[in-house]
Amino acid sequence: MSVGTSRAPEARDASRAPAPRCDDLAGLGLEPDDLPDGLVIADEQGRVICFNAAAARITAVPAAEALGLRLEQVLPLEDLEGRRWWQLTDPYGGLAIRVRQPERNLLLPGGREVLVAARYVRTRRGGPVRRIVVTLRDTEARRRTERSHAELIATVAHELRSPLTSVKGFTATLLAKWERFTDDQKRLMLETVDADADRVTRLIAELLDISRIESGRLEVRRQPVDMGAAVGRHVQAHVAAGQPADRFLLRLEHPLPVLWADPDKIDQVLSNLLENAVRHGEGTVTIEVTPATSPREGEDAGTSVTVSDEGPGIPEESMNRVFTRFWRGSKRGGTGLGLYIVKGIVEAHGGTITVGRARGGGAEFRFILPVAAPAF
């Protein structure tokens, strides 16, 4: 009984088949070249028996040349300190209990970084290595992400520095020389501080919105929204700020379906689109609110909002980048994050947003929201 119990695990281990060769993957419905990552498999002698197209692309070694060579010849990997990785890990002569190498950054000849992970296939626990399965991944996508994050930090830091410098300068001046200023001068300084504080608050809110959008945690708290009234409020705000009333043309088509959406976030979308049209466009800014087919499957009704101007518009070659981070339609300042956030908010509502050329020649933004349902 005790002998049978001790042999059971070994029998189970022995029943495990070795890693498949490249030509065996077809039986699984896969081809090695279908895999998105580089795949390299070495046999019990350390010779390469599988080298897929992604591995050839990453290493710049043709598959025909790699097959049959020793693994350390095909992949002369070094760690970031310049040590030869295969000598350090010693897969065939190292610890018999080791079954894998976790993913890490290693260097190919020429200093190119790759992400490498390895699996040691043994027919039984503690037995010799029958196969080594190595996966390779290019680090270019990760470097692009890191550059994008660094650019985001640099952009926001640059935008924050100007208002914070103003706030610090005016408050320090008022504290040091309060009695020397008239009431009108004090009011002007405090109004400037208040406006710059609002600007800092907006920048921080943008940064938080981007974080929530990218992590999929942007919350939408749905309430009934009167889209026509919401657009009217934003138009009135621009008129109160000094824009001529005849620059805006509002077209409402009734009846509109009852729209359930997050009113604060819809205000954010409308504010951004109207501000872009006023600041970067020319002529009349037209806002059309109409019923539309819902972009969400299973729903018939939706609400469409179109904002267009008569300015120079957006070049055709730039239209596919309008909703990306840091895109700027002109060199008039700004973080270039507004339209990225607008797209994230619209999509969080289950809607869609597009950009095109208006009939008057300017830019035209159109978003459609499903009528949806209350949050509760």
Wavefront OBJ file of the C-alpha trace (Angstrom):
o trace
v 0.000 0.000 0.000
v 2.765 2.385 0.908
v 4.685 1.553 -2.250
v 1.635 2.228 -4.393
v 1.065 5.537 -2.653
v 4.641 6.697 -3.202
v 4.620 5.752 -6.874
v 1.332 7.456 -7.745
v 2.747 10.992 -8.113
v 5.612 9.657 -10.246
v 3.167 7.854 -12.463
v 1.165 11.000 -12.888
v 4.334 12.995 -13.706
v 5.484 10.394 -16.179
v 2.173 10.615 -17.966
v 2.793 14.241 -18.809
v 3.693 14.624 -22.464
v 6.728 16.762 -23.376
v 6.164 20.196 -24.875
v 4.950 19.952 -28.448
v 7.240 20.570 -31.337
v 6.361 23.301 -33.805
v 4.831 20.823 -36.190
v 2.725 19.360 -33.358
v 0.925 22.677 -32.691
v -1.139 22.208 -35.850
v -2.923 19.369 -34.074
v -4.068 21.940 -31.522
v -5.494 24.171 -34.227
v -2.557 26.589 -33.972
v 0.408 27.538 -36.052
v 3.508 28.956 -34.298
v 3.459 31.953 -36.603
v -0.078 32.738 -35.405
v 1.255 33.541 -31.941
v 1.707 37.270 -31.218
v 4.821 36.712 -29.082
v 8.118 35.228 -30.057
v 8.251 31.459 -29.379
v 11.490 29.497 -29.151
v 11.600 25.833 -28.080
v 14.802 23.873 -27.420
v 15.049 20.099 -27.005
v 16.820 18.098 -24.283
v 20.165 18.754 -25.993
v 19.636 22.513 -25.981
v 19.092 22.735 -29.734
v 16.354 24.913 -31.199
v 13.451 22.936 -32.659
v 10.904 25.747 -32.962
v 11.449 29.390 -33.926
v 8.364 31.274 -35.009
v 7.991 34.377 -37.166
v 7.618 36.757 -34.202
v 10.898 35.451 -32.737
v 12.596 35.996 -36.084
v 11.263 39.557 -36.229
v 12.317 40.409 -32.679
v 15.797 38.878 -32.916
v 16.449 39.623 -36.621
v 17.533 35.964 -37.026
v 15.854 34.002 -39.859
v 14.026 30.901 -38.635
v 15.848 28.674 -41.120
v 19.205 29.693 -39.619
v 18.033 29.308 -36.014
v 16.715 25.736 -36.237
v 19.286 23.188 -35.079
v 21.586 25.712 -33.389
v 22.134 25.792 -29.657
v 19.795 28.005 -27.672
v 22.539 30.290 -26.359
v 23.771 30.846 -29.930
v 20.380 31.865 -31.240
v 19.525 33.926 -28.147
v 22.786 35.376 -26.754
v 20.916 37.154 -23.987
v 22.533 39.338 -21.336
v 21.046 40.911 -18.247
v 21.136 44.657 -17.659
v 24.494 44.300 -15.936
v 26.101 42.621 -18.958
v 26.140 39.044 -17.605
v 25.290 36.137 -19.925
v 21.836 34.984 -18.941
v 22.050 31.319 -19.947
v 25.209 30.869 -17.890
v 23.534 32.471 -14.904
v 20.361 30.405 -15.089
v 21.962 27.114 -16.301
v 18.633 25.462 -17.219
v 20.046 22.012 -17.984
v 22.463 21.725 -15.092
v 20.921 23.974 -12.471
v 18.396 23.235 -9.755
v 16.355 20.152 -10.605
v 13.264 21.614 -8.952
v 13.236 24.755 -11.075
v 10.447 24.825 -13.638
v 10.479 28.383 -14.956
v 12.127 31.778 -15.213
v 9.785 34.735 -14.617
v 9.541 37.460 -17.232
v 12.338 40.010 -17.093
v 14.120 42.602 -19.188
v 17.119 41.214 -21.055
v 19.345 42.516 -23.830
v 19.941 41.163 -27.320
v 23.169 41.954 -29.182
v 23.214 45.650 -29.972
v 21.553 46.549 -26.683
v 17.956 45.978 -27.765
v 15.666 45.237 -24.808
v 13.251 42.307 -24.859
v 10.962 40.753 -22.277
v 11.918 37.102 -21.805
v 10.221 34.296 -19.877
v 11.164 30.615 -19.890
v 9.491 27.349 -18.913
v 11.419 24.146 -18.159
v 9.442 21.030 -19.132
v 10.351 17.868 -17.231
v 8.742 14.438 -17.621
v 8.796 14.016 -13.817
v 9.491 16.178 -10.814
v 13.227 16.635 -10.388
v 13.946 14.895 -13.681
v 16.055 16.212 -16.550
v 14.823 19.044 -18.721
v 13.142 17.719 -21.855
v 12.160 21.053 -23.379
v 12.816 24.719 -22.774
v 10.017 26.994 -23.953
v 11.046 30.640 -24.262
v 8.720 33.535 -25.013
v 9.965 36.881 -26.310
v 8.100 40.177 -26.297
v 9.137 43.482 -27.784
v 9.294 46.334 -25.264
v 8.381 49.029 -27.785
v 4.714 49.144 -26.720
v 5.714 49.503 -23.092
v 8.212 52.218 -23.941
v 5.494 54.105 -25.825
v 3.248 53.863 -22.774
v 6.041 55.078 -20.508
v 6.773 57.981 -22.863
v 3.083 58.857 -22.959
v 2.894 58.884 -19.155
v 6.039 60.986 -18.931
v 4.622 63.425 -21.487
v 1.369 63.636 -19.515
v 3.248 64.463 -16.316
v 5.408 67.042 -18.073
v 2.400 68.683 -19.755
v 0.341 68.924 -16.587
v 3.340 70.126 -14.565
v 3.985 72.845 -17.145
v 0.339 73.925 -17.133
v 0.235 73.957 -13.326
v 3.390 75.996 -12.935
v 1.977 79.169 -14.535
v -1.156 79.601 -12.360
v 0.642 78.503 -9.204
v 3.371 81.064 -9.850
v 0.699 83.732 -10.237
v -1.118 82.660 -7.062
v 2.100 82.634 -5.064
v 3.238 86.002 -6.440
v -0.006 87.865 -5.791
v -0.607 86.394 -2.323
v 2.972 87.099 -1.247
v 2.685 90.684 -2.534
v -0.631 91.265 -0.759
v 0.673 89.878 2.519
v 3.848 91.967 2.393
v 2.336 95.275 1.185
v -1.370 95.123 1.993
v -1.620 98.737 3.192
v 0.000 100.148 0.050
v -2.733 98.966 -2.356
v -6.102 100.504 -3.004
v -9.274 98.443 -2.729
v -9.530 98.230 -6.501
v -5.963 96.910 -6.780
v -6.612 94.342 -4.065
v -9.786 93.202 -5.793
v -7.960 92.823 -9.131
v -5.219 90.722 -7.518
v -7.712 88.536 -5.654
v -9.791 88.013 -8.796
v -6.637 86.901 -10.608
v -5.796 84.495 -7.772
v -9.360 83.140 -7.860
v -9.241 82.572 -11.640
v -5.851 80.840 -11.426
v -7.085 78.643 -8.570
v -10.011 77.596 -10.779
v -7.542 76.772 -13.543
v -5.512 74.555 -11.201
v -8.702 72.813 -10.099
v -9.654 72.128 -13.731
v -6.229 70.693 -14.509
v -6.360 68.372 -11.518
v -9.883 67.292 -12.494
v -8.636 66.532 -16.033
v -5.823 64.420 -14.631
v -8.239 62.468 -12.443
v -10.607 61.979 -15.375
v -7.805 60.577 -17.520
v -6.810 58.178 -14.748
v -10.401 56.949 -14.385
v -10.915 56.627 -18.144
v -7.760 54.588 -18.647
v -8.517 52.308 -15.703
v -12.177 51.891 -16.689
v -13.383 53.419 -13.413
v -15.174 56.488 -14.755
v -18.500 56.556 -12.889
v -21.677 57.666 -14.648
v -24.533 58.696 -12.354
v -27.572 58.908 -14.572
v -30.347 61.431 -14.069
v -32.895 62.958 -16.466
v -31.079 65.503 -18.641
v -32.766 68.190 -20.733
v -30.164 68.456 -23.484
v -31.738 71.551 -25.049
v -31.692 73.425 -21.743
v -28.117 72.291 -21.058
v -26.909 73.610 -24.418
v -28.795 76.874 -23.820
v -27.017 77.409 -20.500
v -23.614 77.044 -22.134
v -24.537 79.443 -24.941
v -25.707 82.024 -22.385
v -22.448 81.611 -20.454
v -20.432 82.460 -23.592
v -22.656 85.453 -24.309
v -22.239 86.670 -20.730
v -18.463 86.320 -21.170
v -18.513 88.746 -24.094
v -19.342 86.705 -27.195
v -22.006 88.248 -29.461
v -25.345 86.478 -29.156
v -25.732 86.242 -32.944
v -22.624 84.082 -33.158
v -24.607 81.097 -31.845
v -27.382 79.276 -33.664
v -29.278 76.663 -31.637
v -31.547 74.212 -33.461
v -33.765 71.904 -31.395
v -35.888 69.201 -32.976
v -38.856 68.104 -30.880
v -39.904 65.823 -29.435
v -36.622 64.614 -27.925
v -36.510 61.276 -26.100
v -36.082 61.319 -22.326
v -32.329 61.133 -21.787
v -30.781 59.590 -18.698
v -27.173 60.689 -18.320
v -24.703 62.201 -15.856
v -25.528 65.955 -15.994
v -22.121 67.069 -14.712
v -20.264 65.013 -17.301
v -22.588 66.099 -20.107
v -21.876 69.710 -19.084
v -18.168 68.880 -19.330
v -18.623 67.536 -22.876
v -20.698 70.525 -24.022
v -18.323 73.012 -22.401
v -15.321 71.531 -24.176
v -16.945 71.300 -27.607
v -18.395 74.830 -27.484
v -15.180 76.323 -26.153
v -13.215 74.657 -28.960
v -15.662 75.997 -31.555
v -15.477 79.532 -30.143
v -11.725 79.599 -29.569
v -10.452 77.727 -32.624
v -13.307 78.194 -35.103
v -14.753 81.208 -36.871
v -18.145 82.541 -37.894
v -21.408 81.124 -36.571
v -21.294 78.253 -34.085
v -24.254 75.966 -34.805
v -25.559 73.501 -32.232
v -28.151 70.984 -33.348
v -29.972 68.677 -30.927
v -32.065 65.982 -32.609
v -33.466 62.513 -31.954
v -31.289 59.741 -33.331
v -30.950 55.998 -33.456
v -29.252 54.726 -30.320
v -25.679 53.474 -30.789
v -26.413 50.746 -28.244
v -27.866 47.444 -29.445
v -31.389 46.746 -28.299
v -32.346 50.430 -28.015
v -34.088 52.439 -30.695
v -33.932 55.953 -29.280
v -30.977 58.234 -28.711
v -30.089 61.906 -28.674
v -27.686 63.485 -31.144
v -25.782 66.717 -30.535
v -23.800 68.367 -33.340
v -21.468 71.335 -32.795
v -20.040 72.982 -35.915
v -18.348 76.234 -36.904
v -17.291 78.059 -40.064
v -13.556 78.177 -39.470
v -10.729 76.487 -41.362
v -11.688 73.075 -39.962
v -9.426 70.149 -39.166
v -7.053 68.804 -41.827
v -7.994 65.372 -43.138
v -4.659 63.888 -42.049
v -5.310 64.972 -38.454
v -8.857 63.682 -38.054
v -7.802 60.253 -36.817
v -5.748 61.875 -34.035
v -8.312 64.388 -32.758
v -9.402 62.258 -29.793
v -5.906 61.180 -28.750
v -4.048 62.667 -25.824
v -2.114 65.899 -26.400
v -3.668 66.626 -29.791
v -3.978 70.372 -30.320
v -5.852 71.934 -33.201
v -3.770 75.101 -32.975
v -0.899 76.585 -31.028
v -3.108 78.630 -28.742
v -2.202 76.787 -25.564
v -4.111 74.158 -23.620
v -3.149 70.691 -22.522
v -4.540 68.843 -25.534
v -6.469 66.539 -23.172
v -10.003 67.923 -23.529
v -11.217 65.930 -26.540
v -9.615 62.756 -25.186
v -11.689 63.197 -22.012
v -14.806 64.058 -24.044
v -14.502 60.783 -25.955
v -14.006 58.856 -22.714
v -17.120 60.414 -21.158
v -19.302 59.783 -24.218
v -18.166 56.158 -24.452
v -18.718 55.667 -20.706
v -22.362 56.560 -21.425
v -22.483 53.923 -24.178
v -22.407 56.595 -26.874
v -20.259 57.459 -29.861
v -18.525 60.635 -31.026
v -17.213 61.539 -34.476
v -15.465 64.455 -36.124
v -15.811 65.688 -39.680
v -16.103 68.749 -41.879
v -19.142 70.989 -41.488
v -21.183 72.306 -44.400
v -19.756 75.760 -43.726
v -16.208 74.380 -44.021
v -15.323 74.288 -40.331
v -15.037 71.430 -37.860
v -18.090 69.385 -36.927
v -18.300 67.233 -33.795
v -21.282 64.934 -33.336
v -21.997 62.701 -30.376
v -24.940 60.356 -29.889
v -26.064 59.124 -26.477
v -28.490 56.280 -25.833
v -31.508 57.222 -23.750
v -30.330 54.548 -21.261
v -31.922 54.067 -17.843
v -31.597 55.555 -14.362
v -28.530 54.595 -12.323
v -30.654 52.903 -9.632
l 1 2 3 4 5 6 7 8 9 10 11 12 13 14 15 16 17 18 19 20 21 22 23 24 25 26 27 28 29 30 31 32 33 34 35 36 37 38 39 40 41 42 43 44 45 46 47 48 49 50 51 52 53 54 55 56 57 58 59 60 61 62 63 64 65 66 67 68 69 70 71 72 73 74 75 76 77 78 79 80 81 82 83 84 85 86 87 88 89 90 91 92 93 94 95 96 97 98 99 100 101 102 103 104 105 106 107 108 109 110 111 112 113 114 115 116 117 118 119 120 121 122 123 124 125 126 127 128 129 130 131 132 133 134 135 136 137 138 139 140 141 142 143 144 145 146 147 148 149 150 151 152 153 154 155 156 157 158 159 160 161 162 163 164 165 166 167 168 169 170 171 172 173 174 175 176 177 178 179 180 181 182 183 184 185 186 187 188 189 190 191 192 193 194 195 196 197 198 199 200 201 202 203 204 205 206 207 208 209 210 211 212 213 214 215 216 217 218 219 220 221 222 223 224 225 226 227 228 229 230 231 232 233 234 235 236 237 238 239 240 241 242 243 244 245 246 247 248 249 250 251 252 253 254 255 256 257 258 259 260 261 262 263 264 265 266 267 268 269 270 271 272 273 274 275 276 277 278 279 280 281 282 283 284 285 286 287 288 289 290 291 292 293 294 295 296 297 298 299 300 301 302 303 304 305 306 307 308 309 310 311 312 313 314 315 316 317 318 319 320 321 322 323 324 325 326 327 328 329 330 331 332 333 334 335 336 337 338 339 340 341 342 343 344 345 346 347 348 349 350 351 352 353 354 355 356 357 358 359 360 361 362 363 364 365 366 367 368 369 370 371 372 373 374 375 376
